Amino acid sequence: VVSNVVGAQRAGTKLVDITYDLTDAEHDKLAVTIRISKDAGATWDVPCASVSGNGIGPEVTPGTGKAIVWDAGADWNGQWSNQMQVEITATAGAAPASEKYLVVDLLPGPEASEYPVSYLAEVPDGGWTDVYKTTKLVLRKIPAGTFTMGSPEDEPGRKTNETRHQVTLTKDFYVGVFEVTQKQWERVMGNWPSWFKNESCRDSRPVEQVNYEDIRGSGAGAGWPVNNAVDADSFLGKLRARTGLDFDLPTEAQWEYACRAGTTTALNSEKNLTAEEKCPNVAEVGRYTGNSGTSEADSDATVGSAKVGSYAPNQWGLYDMHGNVWELCLDCWQDDLGSSDQTDPPGAASGGDKRVYRGGNWRTIARTCRSAYRTWGPLSSRYNNLGFRLVKMVP
């Protein structure tokens, strides 16, 4: 039960302090979300992604005097109302330890104030139907662990920036079973930005022609690794606000760990390349230049980008880690990651506008689709072979 909600602007600032009491006899942790109205509850469309404190997020402990700080200057600068209202919702949203999959229902669409979140212990009967590629997001829990990042010197297609080193990831995390699709983007953002626009098949193709700034924002969202804040009007800002969960892009280390799923070969199928440009082993696991055909905007999904999940998954059940679209990572680019052991690496402290791309894509040759292949692009660039996959840390 949420009670005693009080909100007040902090004197001389654009910060709003909100306090409340939270009681629940059955749960140790609750997921708490907030929404704000400017017209006494008639609508709830005031952006409120820039929130912090011990009273907001996916795992809030019940108690008195829970605190939320809303940075109204970041989300709603220059606007005001004398009819402001705050609504705080607490749900038993923390994932049970046995639940392997996190599911977000996007069906309410871009005007919704919240998206229902649920959990699954196993893949549903009948598998991942098109619903999970269009109006629902599904992420798989990945266990913490240690792996060797990079490639051996004799791997065909290897680049010199793939120096092998040991990486330890200390926390479990959820990662998208599929790349984010065009329909999922539309359900959050309300638009269709992609090159491949054939309405008969676009819904379940990966969204592309979106960049780092569209996904995280060009203001607060460009601040990684100093913090993990995102802009309120970005894809992640809206998704976080409507779920109360801290979704993000993967770090480069998280991406390669999830891609490999315990393998040490060039591909996560436990196979290596037979050739650097066209390779049948790559064709088994993803869409690349050897099996992609034309790039006409109105083409169907048999050419260009593929419907997500069209090729064999890795051992953790993740699809399209090789090919289809480049996948953006959080990290600022580093020319080489070095040979020293690393723990939870966040990437370079700064890297100008360069951000890491991983996985290869439908326009590139076989060697670029290897698990260890690294490259970069400007954070403001949009391409018809660039998309992304979601991650959410387990607290």
C-alpha positions in Angstrom: 0.0 0.0 0.0 1.3 3.4 -1.0 0.2 6.2 1.4 1.1 9.7 2.6 2.4 10.9 -0.7 3.8 14.5 -0.5 5.6 16.5 -3.2 7.3 19.9 -3.1 9.7 21.8 -5.3 13.1 22.3 -3.6 13.7 26.0 -3.0 15.9 27.7 -5.6 16.1 24.6 -7.8 14.1 22.7 -10.5 14.1 19.6 -8.4 10.9 18.1 -6.9 11.1 16.1 -3.7 8.5 13.4 -3.3 8.1 11.3 -0.2 5.7 8.4 0.6 5.2 5.4 2.9 5.1 1.9 1.5 3.7 -1.2 3.3 3.5 -4.8 2.2 3.3 -7.8 4.5 4.0 -10.3 1.7 6.9 -9.0 -0.3 10.4 -7.9 0.7 10.8 -5.9 -2.6 8.4 -4.1 -4.8 8.7 -2.4 -8.2 7.8 1.3 -7.9 6.9 3.5 -10.9 5.8 7.1 -11.0 3.6 9.2 -13.3 2.8 12.9 -13.2 -0.2 15.0 -14.3 -0.3 18.7 -15.0 -4.1 18.9 -15.0 -5.3 17.3 -11.8 -5.3 13.8 -13.1 -7.1 14.3 -16.5 -3.9 13.3 -18.3 -0.6 11.7 -17.2 1.8 12.8 -19.9 4.4 14.9 -18.1 7.8 13.2 -18.8 9.4 11.9 -15.6 12.4 9.8 -16.7 15.0 11.8 -14.6 14.1 10.3 -11.2 16.4 9.0 -8.4 16.2 8.0 -4.8 15.4 5.0 -2.6 11.7 5.1 -3.5 11.9 4.4 -7.2 12.9 1.4 -9.3 12.4 -2.4 -9.7 13.4 -3.4 -6.1 12.2 -0.9 -3.5 12.1 -2.1 0.2 8.8 -1.3 2.0 9.1 1.4 4.7 8.3 4.9 5.7 9.7 8.1 4.2 10.6 6.6 0.9 12.1 9.3 -1.2 12.1 10.2 -5.0 13.8 13.2 -6.5 12.4 14.3 -9.9 14.6 16.6 -12.0 11.9 18.7 -13.6 14.5 20.9 -15.2 15.8 18.0 -17.2 12.4 16.5 -18.2 10.0 19.5 -18.3 12.1 22.7 -18.4 10.3 26.0 -18.6 6.8 24.6 -17.9 4.6 24.8 -14.8 1.1 24.2 -13.5 -0.8 24.8 -10.3 -2.7 21.5 -10.8 0.2 19.0 -10.6 -0.5 15.5 -9.2 1.8 12.6 -8.6 0.7 8.9 -8.8 3.0 6.2 -7.3 2.4 2.6 -8.1 4.0 -0.4 -6.4 3.8 -3.9 -7.8 5.4 -7.2 -6.9 7.5 -6.8 -10.0 10.9 -8.3 -8.9 11.6 -11.5 -10.8 11.5 -14.7 -8.8 14.9 -16.4 -8.8 13.6 -19.3 -10.8 12.2 -17.1 -13.6 14.4 -17.2 -16.7 12.6 -14.7 -19.0 11.4 -11.1 -18.6 8.5 -10.0 -20.8 7.3 -6.5 -21.4 3.9 -6.1 -23.0 4.0 -3.1 -25.4 0.5 -3.6 -26.8 -0.8 -0.5 -25.0 1.3 1.6 -27.4 3.1 4.9 -27.4 0.5 6.8 -25.5 0.4 4.4 -22.6 1.6 5.5 -19.1 2.9 2.0 -18.3 3.6 -1.4 -19.8 2.9 -4.6 -17.9 5.9 -6.7 -16.9 5.8 -10.4 -16.3 8.2 -13.3 -16.0 8.4 -16.9 -17.5 10.3 -19.9 -16.2 10.6 -21.5 -19.6 9.9 -20.8 -23.3 6.1 -20.9 -23.9 4.5 -23.9 -25.5 4.7 -23.3 -29.2 7.9 -21.3 -28.9 8.4 -17.6 -29.4 5.5 -16.7 -31.6 5.3 -13.4 -33.6 3.8 -11.7 -30.5 7.2 -11.8 -28.8 8.7 -10.2 -31.9 6.2 -7.4 -32.3 4.0 -6.3 -29.3 6.0 -8.0 -26.5 9.7 -7.7 -25.6 11.4 -10.8 -24.3 14.7 -11.0 -22.5 16.6 -14.0 -21.2 18.5 -14.0 -17.9 22.2 -14.6 -18.4 24.3 -15.8 -15.4 27.4 -13.9 -14.2 30.7 -15.5 -15.1 34.1 -15.3 -16.5 35.1 -15.7 -20.2 38.0 -15.1 -22.6 37.1 -12.0 -24.8 38.8 -11.6 -28.1 40.2 -14.1 -30.7 43.2 -16.4 -31.0 45.9 -15.1 -33.4 45.2 -17.9 -35.9 41.4 -17.3 -36.2 40.5 -16.7 -39.9 39.5 -13.1 -40.4 41.0 -11.9 -37.2 41.8 -8.2 -36.7 44.6 -6.9 -34.5 42.2 -5.1 -32.1 40.9 -8.4 -30.8 43.5 -9.1 -28.2 42.5 -11.9 -25.9 41.9 -11.2 -22.2 39.9 -12.6 -19.4 36.7 -10.7 -18.4 34.6 -11.3 -15.3 31.0 -10.1 -15.2 29.9 -10.1 -11.6 26.1 -9.7 -12.0 23.4 -11.6 -13.8 21.7 -9.6 -16.5 18.8 -10.0 -18.9 19.5 -9.7 -22.6 17.0 -9.5 -25.5 16.3 -12.9 -27.1 15.8 -10.9 -30.4 17.0 -7.6 -31.8 14.5 -4.8 -31.2 12.0 -4.9 -34.1 10.2 -2.2 -36.1 6.9 -2.9 -34.4 8.4 -2.8 -30.9 10.0 0.5 -31.8 6.6 1.9 -33.0 4.8 0.7 -29.9 7.2 2.8 -27.8 8.0 5.7 -30.0 5.0 5.9 -32.4 7.0 6.1 -35.6 8.5 3.9 -38.3 12.1 5.1 -39.1 13.5 2.0 -40.9 14.6 1.6 -44.5 12.9 -1.7 -45.0 9.3 -0.5 -45.1 7.3 -3.2 -46.7 4.2 -3.2 -44.5 3.5 -6.9 -45.1 6.7 -7.9 -43.3 8.2 -4.9 -41.5 6.8 -5.6 -38.1 9.2 -8.4 -37.2 12.3 -7.2 -39.0 14.9 -5.4 -36.9 14.5 -1.7 -36.5 17.3 0.2 -38.2 18.1 3.8 -39.2 18.1 4.6 -35.5 21.2 5.8 -33.7 22.7 6.0 -30.2 21.0 9.4 -29.6 17.6 8.1 -30.7 18.0 5.1 -28.3 19.6 6.9 -25.3 19.4 10.6 -26.0 22.0 13.3 -26.9 21.9 15.0 -23.5 22.0 12.9 -20.3 22.0 9.8 -22.5 25.5 10.6 -23.9 27.0 10.5 -20.4 28.1 6.8 -20.2 30.2 5.6 -18.4 30.0 8.5 -15.8 26.3 7.5 -15.3 23.6 5.4 -17.0 21.1 8.3 -17.3 19.0 8.6 -20.5 17.0 11.4 -22.0 13.2 11.3 -21.2 12.2 11.5 -24.9 14.5 8.7 -26.0 13.5 5.1 -26.6 15.1 4.0 -23.3 13.7 7.0 -21.5 10.2 6.1 -22.5 10.6 2.4 -21.9 12.1 3.0 -18.4 9.4 5.4 -17.4 6.6 3.0 -18.5 8.1 -0.1 -16.8 10.1 1.2 -13.8 13.0 -1.0 -15.0 16.5 0.2 -16.0 16.8 -1.1 -19.5 19.9 -0.1 -21.5 22.2 -1.1 -24.3 24.7 -3.9 -23.5 28.4 -3.1 -22.7 30.8 -4.5 -25.3 31.8 -7.2 -22.8 28.2 -8.2 -22.0 27.5 -8.4 -25.7 30.4 -10.8 -26.5 29.7 -12.9 -23.4 26.0 -13.3 -24.4 26.9 -13.9 -28.0 29.5 -16.7 -27.2 27.2 -18.5 -24.6 30.2 -20.5 -23.5 31.8 -21.1 -26.9 35.4 -20.2 -27.9 35.0 -20.6 -31.7 34.6 -17.8 -34.2 30.8 -18.5 -34.3 28.5 -19.4 -31.4 27.5 -22.5 -33.2 30.9 -24.0 -32.1 32.1 -23.6 -35.7 34.8 -21.6 -37.3 34.9 -19.8 -40.7 35.7 -21.8 -43.8 36.3 -18.6 -45.8 36.5 -15.0 -44.9 33.9 -13.6 -47.3 31.3 -16.3 -48.0 31.0 -19.0 -45.5 28.2 -21.7 -45.1 28.7 -21.8 -41.3 27.8 -18.1 -41.1 24.7 -18.7 -43.3 23.4 -21.2 -40.6 23.3 -18.6 -37.9 22.5 -15.2 -39.5 21.8 -13.0 -42.5 25.0 -11.6 -44.1 26.1 -10.5 -47.6 26.4 -14.1 -48.7 22.7 -14.8 -48.3 21.0 -11.3 -48.2 20.4 -10.5 -51.8 19.0 -7.0 -52.7 18.5 -4.0 -50.5 15.4 -2.5 -52.0 13.3 -0.7 -49.4 10.1 -2.4 -50.3 11.6 -5.9 -50.5 10.3 -8.8 -48.5 12.2 -10.4 -45.6 13.8 -13.1 -47.9 16.4 -10.4 -48.8 18.0 -7.5 -47.0 17.4 -7.7 -43.3 15.7 -10.9 -42.0 12.7 -11.4 -39.8 14.3 -11.8 -36.3 14.7 -15.4 -35.2 15.0 -16.8 -38.7 18.3 -18.5 -38.1 19.7 -20.9 -35.4 20.1 -19.5 -31.9 23.1 -19.9 -29.6 23.1 -22.1 -26.6 21.4 -19.5 -24.5 18.6 -19.2 -27.0 19.6 -15.8 -28.4 19.0 -15.2 -32.0 20.8 -13.1 -34.7 23.9 -12.4 -32.6 25.7 -13.0 -36.0 24.5 -10.8 -38.8 21.2 -9.1 -39.6 22.0 -5.7 -38.2 25.0 -4.2 -36.4 24.2 -4.0 -32.7 25.0 -0.9 -30.8 26.8 -1.2 -27.5 27.1 1.4 -24.6 30.9 1.7 -24.8 32.9 4.5 -26.2 35.4 3.0 -28.7 38.9 1.8 -27.7 41.3 0.8 -30.4 42.3 -2.2 -28.4 41.1 -3.7 -25.2 44.5 -4.9 -24.0 45.6 -8.2 -22.5 45.0 -7.5 -18.8 42.2 -9.2 -16.8 39.1 -7.0 -16.4 36.0 -7.0 -14.2 32.7 -5.4 -15.4 34.5 -3.2 -17.9 32.4 -0.1 -18.9 34.5 0.7 -22.0 36.7 3.8 -22.5 36.2 6.7 -20.1 35.7 8.9 -23.2 35.8 8.4 -26.9 34.4 11.4 -28.6 31.5 10.4 -30.7 32.7 6.9 -31.4 30.5 4.0 -30.2 31.0 0.3 -30.5 29.2 -1.9 -33.1 29.1 -5.7 -32.8 27.8 -8.7 -34.7 28.1 -8.0 -38.4 25.0 -7.4 -40.6 23.2 -8.3 -43.8 25.6 -6.1 -45.9 28.9 -7.3 -44.5 31.1 -10.4 -45.3 31.5 -13.4 -43.1 34.6 -12.3 -41.1 32.7 -9.3 -39.7 30.0 -11.6 -38.2 32.5 -13.4 -35.9 31.9 -13.3 -32.1 35.1 -11.3 -31.5 34.8 -8.8 -34.4 34.8 -5.1 -33.3 34.2 -1.9 -35.0 32.7 1.5 -34.4 30.5 4.3 -35.8 29.6 7.9 -34.9 26.8 8.1 -32.2 24.7 10.3 -34.5 24.9 8.1 -37.6 21.9 6.2 -38.9 22.2 3.2 -41.3 19.9 0.6 -42.7 22.1 -2.1 -41.2 22.4 -0.7 -37.7 20.0 -1.7 -34.8 20.2 -2.8 -31.2 19.4 -5.3 -28.5 18.3 -4.6 -25.0 19.9 -5.4 -21.6 18.6 -5.1 -18.1 20.8 -5.7 -15.0 19.7 -8.0 -12.2 20.1 -6.1 -8.9 
